[in-house]
């Protein structure tokens, strides 16, 4: 499966905090003290929901666009934020090249952390990507 982009409808609450809802999903919403926190939390929740649905062979909704998103909402949101997810698919094998001493350091750290080298490298890379958009 390829990347899918769903819209997060953001609402500002009376206390200045934010809540959000994905109109294409039932019961997928989240809160945050700031807009950035809401978006981060909502993306994590959407990733979890999509992975769960794929694991349980439930069909993912097609992302709504433009007016169709707003038509699904009971009230006008503060804003709409596109949130992309990558539905899980089968594992792929890739080859990388790196100096032997770097690979040894990665291997030692992975063993100490009770992770495979692949898990460690994928997790570290995704953490880097998400913290440097």
Buried (B, 14 or more C-beta within 10 A) or exposed (E): EEEBEBBBBBBBEEEEBBBBBBBBBEEBBBBBEEBEBBBBBBBEBBBEBBBEBBEEEEEBBEBBEEEEBBEBBEEEBBBBBEBEBEBEEEEEEEEEEEEEEEEEEBEEEBEEEEBEEEEBBEEBEEEEEEEEE
